[in-house]
Amino acid sequence: MKSPAGHWPQLRAAIEAGADGVYFGLRHFTARAKTGFSLEELPEAVRTLHQRGVCGYVTFNTLIFEHELREASRVIAAIAEAGADGIIIQDWAAVKLVREIAPDLPIHGSTQMSITELKGVELARHSGVDRVTLARELSLEEIRQITAESPCDIEIFVHGALCVAYSGQCYSSEAWGGRSANRGQCAQACRLPYELVVDGEVEPLGDARYLLSPGDLYAPRQVPEMVEMGIAALKIEGRYKDAEYVALATHAYRKAVDEAWAKREWSITQEEERQLEQVYSRGLGAYFLTGTNHQAVVRGRAPRHRGVKAGTVTRVETGRIWMKPEAAVALKAGDGVVFDAADWRSPEEHEEGGRIYEVRIAPPAGKSKDKAGELELVFGNGAVRADRIHPGDWIWRSHDPEVERAARVYTNASAPVARQLVDVGVYAREGEPMRTEWRLSAHPGIAVAVDSPGPLGAAQNRGMNAESLREQLGRLGNTAYELGSLKLDAEGALFAPVSMLNQLRRDAVEQLIELQTTPHHVSVHDPREVTSRLIHDERKPMSAAPDPQLHLLVRTPPQLDAALECSPASITLDYLDLYGLRPSIEKVKQSGIAVRVASPRILKPGEAKIGNFLVSLDCPILVRSSGLLEMLRGGEPRQLVGDFSLNVASSVAADIFLGLGLDRFAPTHDLNAAQVADLARAVGPERIEAIAYQHLPVFHTEHCVFCRFLSNGTSYRDCGRPCETHTVALKDASGREHPVMADVGCRNTVFGAQAQEVSGHFDEWRNAGIRHWRLEFAHESADDVVHVAGAFAKALSGKTNARELAAALKRFAPQGITEGSLYVAQNYLSLPILQ
């Protein structure tokens, strides 16, 4: 079981609550950029964990830019030298660096690698990954299929916040704020309110205004099944959470795992469950683990921690507030509450809430039957404004001092709470020193032998026995150890002074601590030599500049007809209905234009037939998942172009994917326009297919907005497929309408309303030698396709300049244009210094 730690308080709470491992980040190269340890603190953090028998895993799960490769290599070496038990990685380039610098350091593939099926696991394993953390959108049945044939360990999340988008496939923060989620800077645009626009009209949705804000994962009931299927580790989310959350979540899952191993019934109490909900929750559920139910994943009423629902407001009179309580929650003085008026109040309005001063019982039922069971909540003067509270408002207990007290057992422990069992063997013979062997039960390889300073003599009265030895050797006091089994191999009645036994015990403890805290010996190669060999310092020579080629990606038959008019170098078909592809492919082939098909970004167990179908079409494929790339390797020769979703951010990552069979690739959207140009110079501009116009795919999600809000169904089996008959967009607070489209796997992509285009950096890309320019269309009309493609064709042929291109695009793009993720800040090359 792995627990999260933002810094020291959480790390210590995880230890005391019984974590097997703790994962934590540094202050750079981590998916949680606002928290973490300094590089100088790293060795002490690892020592602290190891002294308590807990593994330490360092998160290194961000994309690495070209100018950061040397610094990243230096940090990887430091992580290995500090004795970390593993490194958690997103970037395939980082996998390569770790294997070259510290070949013995275990690599755990982050959930941000977007691995969802066996082929993705196999590619990770072939690349050097020892353990894969699967995407959180998989069911237990799907996980079972992967685990049964996996070439490496499998790990899954069991508790904590869910992202609405697949990890590693969310570009909303990058598009709308220049803060990359793949760089640890998520701005949580999924937690904002949106209106649903259906066929051009706003659809009333009542209190479900946070359409992309899922509940929190909670799966202790599923732990026995996870243990039975052989999952290597269960992971708790929460490096931004406080120590109380870490303590209570770790304790609950420690208990669940131990009981599952012992095949005992799950014994967590209602109070313990309520504590987990109270300490942090947006609404708890197993969600995707137990199968797809789009009605359950997103409730949509609120985006933030609520705690426990305590009841409903019944009356508000002259500043006095009465409520009907929930049966399972007893409010009391000192509790904090918040009044939830989502049924009538604007999402942007401040919510009323405060700490309860007194709870009064309403008059007896005989006096006023309609008020029976009511409670009156009394607050301090000015704590809440009763005029902003209405009958019908929900009341949430957002803070409970009792929960803090429950967590304090682990967060404020003056002595170790979680102790390591030590099995002791004693060998005793008269006239020989007594030998004691101390071995950790959970880690049998950690053992020490301590001998008495002198030989044992015969006992004058009662000799030592196992009971007396247990009494003395088990006095481990405030140490992190607890005596487990004790075996005595003795001949005759022997005498062992208490002082000698005490010294043996103290020496054994000191040696165990020394043994546990000594960093593992690992082979670490000079990171400077590795990077000098791997990094492209020499720019690839540019061949005589061939004519630039325009590639169009379309998603509808009308767009296809328009694209054919434009005579591009190729047309890529990205259709919802795969089986409508064959006639469209033939149509393009008959025109003499090269045709390609786009794969889904996600393939799950049971969806291999999609990949097989794409292969059967016998044309080039735009590859969007690592698993599909693994499936295609070694097959019939065909052109393969890697898409942005592979998240290639550096020349090292580019070399890996080109070596796996790609002819060229689209860089990740985490790169700005200047970095795309630099990457083209580094790997060769002919290897880049740069996306020059598109609506950025800001969210790619398993959760289906169509099913949730336009049907009563739970999945594609009973939803009626409203995605085929309705157009849907999400309207944000600024009035922008972001189109939503479904793919063949019924996954949704939310596209940015404005078209992201490169006119401001057009000349730089041309000067970098970029030859392949892709234009992608989402909700554009056929006329829009013709106009946009025509504007780029003129610019690429030299008939117009970049300024004229921008003016044309501004006229034709349906909701305007933006630089989006292509924006180049003046200080984009600056690198935070690790401290």
N, C-alpha and C positions, 0 to 999 in steps of 0.2 A: 504494500500500500504506500503510495507516494502522496505526501502532503506539500502544500505550497508555503513559501516563506518570502515575504517582501524584504524583511530585515531581521535583526536579532530577536525582537519579541516574538514574532511568528515562528522563527526557527526553534526557539526554546519551547514554545507551546506545543509545536508538533512533536518534539522529542518526548516531552512529558506525557502527552496524550497517547503515545504508542505507535508513532509512524515507523514503518520499516525504512523508508527513504524520504528525503526532503529535496525538493527541487527549488532552485533559486537562481536569480540572474545577477549579472554584473550591471554596471551602469551604462553599458553600451553593448550592441550586438544582442539585444534581448527584446522579446516581444512585449515587455512591460517596461517602457522607457522611464516611467516616473518613479521607479523603485528599484532597489538592488543593492548589492555589496560593492565596495570598492575593490580594486585588484589587490590592494594591500591587505584587505580584510579576508580575502579568499582563503589563504592557508589556515587561518584561525577558525573560520566557519567549518571547513572540512574537518579539522582536528576535533572541534566541539562535537560534531556529529559522530565521528568515528569512535570517540571515547565512550559514547553511549550506545555503540553498536548499530548506528543508523547510517545508511548510505547517503552520500551527497551527490546530487546531479546538478550540473550547471547548465542553465538555459542559454543557448547561443543561437536562438531561433529567429533570426531576422535575415533578410536578404543583405548580401555584402556587395557594396559598390566597388568598382574597379580601383578607385583611389584608396580604399580601405583594406585591400587584400593583405598588405604587409602588416598593418596594425592587427588585423584579425589573426594572422599567423602567429604574431608575438603573443597574443592573448591565449590562443589555443595551447601554445607551449607552456604558458604559465598555469593554465587549468590542469594540464597533465602533471606538471611538476608539483602542484599543490596536493595531488593525491585524490582528485575527484573520481568517483566511481563511474561516471559516465558524463557525456555531453549531449545535450538535446539540440537538434539541428533542424532547420528548415531548408537552407540553401544547399543545393547539390554541390556547389563549389566548396562549401564548408566541409562536406563529407570528404571530398578529395584532399583538402588541406589537412584535415585531421589524420587521414590514413597515411599521408606522407610525413607529417610532423610527429605524430604520436600513434604509431600503428597498433599499440596495445590498449589505447583508450577506447572503451566501449562507446558506440554511437547509438543514440536513440533518435529515430526519425520523428520529428514533431508532427502533431496533428495538422500543422500548417503546410505539410507536404501534400495535403489533400489526397491521401491514399485511402481508397474505398473498396478495393478488391484485391484478389490474390496476385494478379499480374503486377500491380503496383508494389506489393510487398516483395515480390521476386526481384524486381528491378532494384529496389532499395537494398536488398540483401546482396545482390551482385555488385553493387556499388560500394559495399562496405558497412552497411547499417546492420547493427546487431538486434535492435528492437524497434518495432514500428508502433506508434500511437495512432490508431485508426481515427477516421473522422467521426464526429459525434452524431452523425445522422444515420448511422447503421443500427439495424435491429439486432437483438441477440441471436436470432436465427442466422442472419447474414454473417455476424461475427463468428458464429460456430463454424460456418462453411469455410471461412478464411483460416481460422485457427487450426482446423483439422488437417490442412495441407501446408500451413505456413512454414517456410524455411527458416524463420527466425521467431523470436519472442514477440508476442502481441500484447499491447497495453491499451486500455480504454479509459475514458473519463466516466466517473460514476456520480459526481456531485459538483454543483456550482453553476455559474452563469453559462447560458447557451448563446452563441452568436446566431443571428438569423441566417447569415451567409456562411458558406463553407469556409473554414479557416484556410487562409492562403488565397482565397478567391474573392476578397472584399476590397473594392477600390473606392468606396464612398468617401473616406477621409482624405484620400489622395486627390480625388477629383474636386471636392468641394472645399478643401481647406489646406491642401498641400501637406497633409500629415498622413504618412503612409501607415496603414495597419500592418503591413508586412515589415515595417521598420519599428514597431512598438509604439506607434503614436496614434492609435485608434481614437477617433473623436466621437464614436458611438452615435453616428447618424441614424442607426437602427432604432434608437430609443427616443426619437423625435415623433411628434404627431403628424399624421398625414390624412388627407381626405382621399376617398376612393372615387375615381372618375370612371364611370362605365359608359361606353359608347357616347362619350362627350358630356355626360351629365353626372353631377355629384350624387353618389349613392348614400342615403342616410344609413348610418351604422350604429346609432345610439351611443353607448359609452365606449365602443371599440375604436378608439381614435389612434392608438399606438399600434398600427397595423403590422409593424415589423419587430415588435419587442416580445421575444419569447419569455416563457417562464424559466425557472432554474431547475437543473437536473437533480433528481433525488432517486437513488436506486439501491438502498440497502436491502430491500426485499428481493432484489434480483441477484444479490451476492452469491448465494449458494449455487445458482446455475452458472455464474461466471467462474467460480472456483472449479466446478465440475468439468467445465469445457476446457480448462487448462490455460486461461488467460494469465499472463505472467505478472501483471501489475494493474492495480486499480488506482486511478488518479483523481485527486480532489482539485478542482479549479480554485484559484483565489489568491494570486500574489499581490493583489491590491487590497485584500481583506485584512481586517484587524486580527489580533491574537486570539480574541474570544471566539471568532468564527473558526479559525484554524483548530483551536483546541477542541471545541465541541464536535465539529465535523470529523476530525481525526479519531476522537474517542468513539463516536458512533460506528464508524466503519472498521475500526480496530475490533470492536466487539462483534460486528457482523461477520468479519473475516474469520476470527477465531472460532466462532460458533459454527460457521460453515465447514471449516477444516475438521472440527470435532464431530460434525454431523449432528449437532444439537439444534433444537428449534430456535428460531430467531426470537430473542427475548427483549428487544428494545421496548421501552414503555411509552405510553402516550405522552408523558411529560418530556421524555428525552426527544421524541419526534417534534414536539411543540417547541422545544428549545432550539432545534435546528431551524425551524421555520422562523422563530423569533429573532435569532441572531443575524440572519440575512436571508431574504427570500423575495422573489418576485412572483411567487406561486410555484410550489414544488410538484414535480411529477417525473415519471420515468420517460415520458415522451417517446422519442424514436426507438429507444431500447426495446419497448414492448410492441413496436409496430407503428405504422403510419396512421395518424389521426389528425388531420389538418384542423379539425375543430378545437383541438385541445392545446396545440403547441403555443399559439398566440391568443391569449384572452383579450388583450388590447386595451384594458381599462386604465392601466398605469404602467410607466416604464421603469419604476425604481423600487427599491426595497420598501415593503409595506409592513412586514412582520406578520402578526396573527390577526385575523378578523375577529373583533370582539363583540360586534353587534351593530344595531341600526338606530339612528336617532328617531325618536317617536314624537317628542315635543320640544319646542323652544319657547319659553315664556319669560319675558323681562330679564333676559340674561341668564336664565336657568336652563339647563340642558338635561333631558331625560332620554334614556335609551332602553331598547330591548336587547338583553345580552345573548350572545351565543352560549349554548349549553356548556361547551368545553372550556370556556375562557372566563376566569374570574378576575375582573379588574380590581385594583386596589390602590390605595394611596401610594404615590411614588412612581406609578407607571406613566410612561409617555404615550400619548395617543395622537393620531392625526385623523381629521375628518375628511372623508373622501366624497367629494361632490361631483364626481365625473358625469353624473346624469344631466347636470345643468350648467356646470361651470366651464369656462374656457380652459384648455390645457395650460395656457400661459399664466393663468392667475395663481397667486400665492394661496396655498392651502392653510387652513387653520389647524392648529394643534398645540399641545403643551403638556405639562406634567400635571397629573391629577393630585389635588390637595385632599379630597375626601370623596368617598363613595357612599351615598345614602340609599336605603331601601325605600321604594315607593309605598304609599298607604296600603293596608291590607285589602285583599280582594273583595271582602264584604262591603267595604266603603266605596270602592270604585273598581268594578270588575275589569273595565277596559284598561286599567293601569296596573293590573296584577303582574308581578314579575319585573316591573320597570325599576331601573336604577337612576338616581340623579347623580350627575357628575359635577363636582365642585372644583373650580380652578382658582388659583391665586388672582388677585386683582390685576386686570389688564392682560392676563396670560392668553386668553382667546377672545375673539370678537364674536359674540353669540349671534349678532345680526347677519353674519356671513355663514351661519350654519342652518340647514333646513331639515325638516322631517324627511326621512328617507335616505339621508346621507349615511354612508357606511362608516363605521368606526374601526380603526386598526390600532392594535397595541403595537406601537413602533419601538418601544423600549421597555424592558422588564428588568429591574435590579436583581431579581432572583436568578436570571440567566447569567448575569455578570458574576454572581457569587458561585454559580455552578462551574463557570469557566475558570474562576480564580484558583481552583484546585491545581490547574495546570499552568496558568499564566503567572501566578505569584508563588510558586512552590519554593519553600526554603530548603527542601531536601528532594532528591530524586523521587519522582512518582513512578515512572516506568523504569524498571530494573531488569538487568540481564541475569538470567539464570546461569549459575556456574556449577558444573558437576565436578566433584572432588573425589580423587582416588588417593588412598593412603596405603603405603607399604612400610611395615614396621617389623624389625627383627632385633632381638637383644644384641647389644654390642655393635650395632650399625646405626648410622644416621637414619632418621625417619624421612622418607621421601613423600612429598605431597605433589599431586598433579592436578592443576586447575584448568578446566576446559569449558569454554562458553557453549551452552546447550544449542543456541541458534547458529553458532559459527564454530563448529568443531575444529576448524583449522587454527583457531586462536587458542593456544594452550601454553602454559608455563609450568615448569617443574621447580619446586623449592624444597631444599633439604635442610634439615636441622643442623646447627653448627657442630653438634657433637653426637656421640652414639647414645642410644637409649639404654636405660638400665632396667633391672627387674623391679616390679612394684612390690613394696613392702606389704601393702594391704590390697585394696581393690585396684586392678589394673585398668588402663584406659579401654574404652569400648566405643562403638559407633555412636551411641547416644551422647557420651561425654564429648567426643570430637565434634559432633554436630553442634552442640551447645557452644563450644569455643570458636570453631572455625566459621560458624554461621553468624557471628557478631559483626556483620558488615556495615552496621550503623548508617551513616549518611553517604556511603559510597553508592555507586550506580549498579551494584551487584547484589544478588540474592542467592543464597545457597540452594542448589537443586538437589540432585542425588548425591549421596556420599557412600562410597564403597571402601571397606576396610579389609586389608589383607595383612593379618598379624599372627604371630606365633607366640604363645605364652602370655603371661601377665606382665605387661610393660608399663613403665612410668614415663609420662610426658608432662613436664612442668607447664602450668597455665601460661607463664610468661613466654615460654618457647613457642607454644601454639599461637599466642597473640602475635608474636614477631613473624612467624611463618605466614599468618594471614595478612599482615601489613605488607610484607615483602611480595606476596603473591598479587595483591591489589596493585601495588606500584608497577610490577612487571606487566600485568595485564593492561594497565593504562598506557604504559610505554609502548607495548606491542600494538595496541589498537590505534594509537595516535601517530605512529611512524608512517609517513606517506608510503604508498605502494611504490615499489620500484618499477618504473616504466622507462622504456626507451624513448627519448625525445631527440629528434633530429633538429639541426639548426634551422629555424624558420626562415632565416635570410637566404640560406642556400636553396630551400624549397621554393620560396616565392620567386627567386631569380630564375629558377628553371621553369616555373609554371606561368608566370605572368608575361603578357605580351608587351614587353618594353619597346620592341621594335615594331613600328607600324607596318602593316601589310602593304606592299607596294600596290598602287592602283594601276590596273591595266588601262589600255586606251578606253576612255569612257564610252561604253556602248549607249545606245539610246535607252532612256528610262522606260520602264514598263509599268503600266497601270493595271492593278488587279482589283476587281470589284467583288464585294461580298453582298449577296442579296438574301432576303428572307421570305419573299412573297413572289408568286407568279407575275404580278404586274411589274414589280421591280426587275424581274428577270427579263421581261420583254424590253424594258427601257435599257437595261444593261447591254442587251444584244445590239441595240442601235448604236451604242458608244464604241463598239469594236475594241474592247480592252485586250490586254495580253491574256487574261484568264478571268473566269467567273467562278466564284465559290458559292455553292448552294448550302445554305444553313436553314433547312426547313424544319418546321414542327413535325410534319408528317414524312417520315423517312420513305415510306412506300410511294410517295408522290415524286420521288427523286428520279426514277428511271426515265419517264418521258421527258423531264426537264433536262436530264443529262444528254439524251439523244438530240434534243432541240439545240443545245449548245454545240454539240459535236458537229451537227449538220451545218452550223454557221461557220465552222472553221476556227472557232475560238476554243482555247484550252479550257477544260472544265475540271473543277475540284469539288469535293464534298467536305463539309466540316463535321467533325465528330462532336459528340457531347463533351462537356468539361468533366462530367462525373459518370462513371460506370460502376454499378454495384454488382454483387454476386447475383447471378441469374440473368445478367444483361449482356453476356458475351455475344449473344446473337446479334446485338446491334453492331458490334465490331465486325462480326462475320459478314453481316449484310453490307457494311461499308466496303469491306474487302471484295465482295462479290461484284461491286459496281465497276471494278476494273478501271479506276481513274485515280489521280493523285488525291491525297487526303491531307486536310488541315488537322493536325494532331493536337488535341487539347488536354490530354491526360497522360501521365507517365505510364499508367497501366496499359493503355492502348499502344503506346510506343513499344513497350516490352512485348506485347502480343504481335506486333508487326515485324519485329526484328527477325531477320533470317527468313522472312517469307518471300513471296514473289517480288521482284524488283519493281518499285514504283516510286514516284516522287513523293516525299514526305516533307511537309512544312510545319515546323513547330509553332504553336500559337503563343500569345502573351501569357496564357494561364500556366505555362511551364515555369514562369517566373525566372527567366534567364536575365541576370543582372550584371554579369561580368564576363570577361573573356574566358576565365576558367570554367564557369558554368556552360558557356557557349561551346567550348571544346568538348565537354562531356556529352552534350546532346548531339552535336554534330558527329561525334564518334559513335553514337548509338544509331545513326542512320538518317538523320535529318539532312536535307539539302540546304535549307536555310531556316530562319526562325524570326518571329516577331519578338522584340525585347519586351520585358515586363513593363507594365504601365507605371511601375514605381520609378522608372528612369525619366528624367526630364529630357527635353529636346537636345540639349548639349551633350548629355550623357549617351543618348542614342547615337549621335554623330561620333562621339569618341569610341563607342563600342564598334561601330562600323569600321573605323580606322584600325582598330586593334585586331579584329578577326577577319577583316576583308569585307568591303562593302557589298560584294555580291552575295554574302552570306546572310544579309539582313533583309527582311521584308518589313519595312517601316509602315506603321498604320498612320496615315496622314489625315484621315477624316473618319469620325465615328461618333456614336453616342456611347460614352464610356460605360461598360457593364459594371455598374457600381455595386450591386448585390447579386450573388448567385446562390440561390437558396433551395433547400429541399422542401421548405414550407411553401404551399401553393396558395397564393392569394385568391385565385379563381375558385378553388374548391372551398376555401374557408368562408368567403363572403358571397359567392354566387351560387352556392348549393348547400344542401344539408348533408352531403356525403362526407366520408372520412378519407377517401383516397381515390385514385383513378378508377377503381373498380365500381364505385357507386356515385361518382360526382356528376355524371352526365356530360362531362367534358365541355364546360362553358368556355374554356380557352379557345375553342374552335368557332364560337359564334359571337364572342364579345371582344371588344377592345377595352383594355384597362390601363389606367395610369394612376400614379400616386401623386397627389398635389401637395406640395410642401407649404410651409408658412409664407414663403415668398411668392406663391402663386405659380411656381414652375410645375409642369406636369411631366412626371418621369414615366415613360412607357414601361409596361410589364409584359413580358412575353414568356411563353412556356416552351420547353424543348421536348424532345421525344421521350425523355425519361420523366416528364411531368415536373421537372424542376423549373423554377421561375428565375428569370433574369430581370432585374430592374435596371433600365438604362437611364443615363443622365439626360435631362430634358434638352440641354444645349448640345450642339454638335461641337466636339473637340477637334480642332484642326490646327495645321502646322504652318499656316502662311507666315506667321511672325518669325519662323526659323527655317523657312523654305530654302533660302540661299545657303545656309549652313549645311543642311542635309545634302544639297546638290554638290557643294564643295567637298563634302566628306565622301563623295562617290556613290551615295546610295542610289541604287538602280531600280529596286522593286518598291513600288508605292501602292499601299492598299487603301481603298476606300470602303467603309462598311456602312450599310444602311439598316436602320431599325424600322421606324414607322414612316419613312419618307414615301411620298407618292412617286409614281413613275416619272412625272415631270421633274420632281426634285432630283431624282437619280440622274436624269439627262443633264440637267443644269449643273449639278455639282461635278459630275464626271467630266463634262465639257470644260468647266472652268479649270480643273486640274490638267486636262490634256493640253489646253492652250498654254498654261504656265510651264509645263514640263517641256513643251516644244519650243519655248522661248518667245511665243507670240505675245504673252503678257508677263508682267512682273509680279513679285510677291504682294505688293500693295494692291494691285488690281485683282489678284486672286482673293485676297481678304474681302475686298468690297463685293465681289461676286458672291462669295459664300455667305456673307452677311445678308444678302438679298434672298438667297434661296433656302437657307437652313430653316426648317419649320419654327423652331423656338430660339433662334439666334445661335451665335458661336461663342466659343471660349477657348482659352489656351489649356485649361484644366491641368492635367498632370504634366503637360509639356512645359509649363511655366518654368523659367530659369531664374532662380534668385541669384543675386550678385554673389552671395557667399556659399553657393551650393557645394563647393568643394571642402568647406571647413569640416573638420572632424573633431568631435568632443574628445578631450583628453581624459583618459581613464585615470581615476585617482583611487 
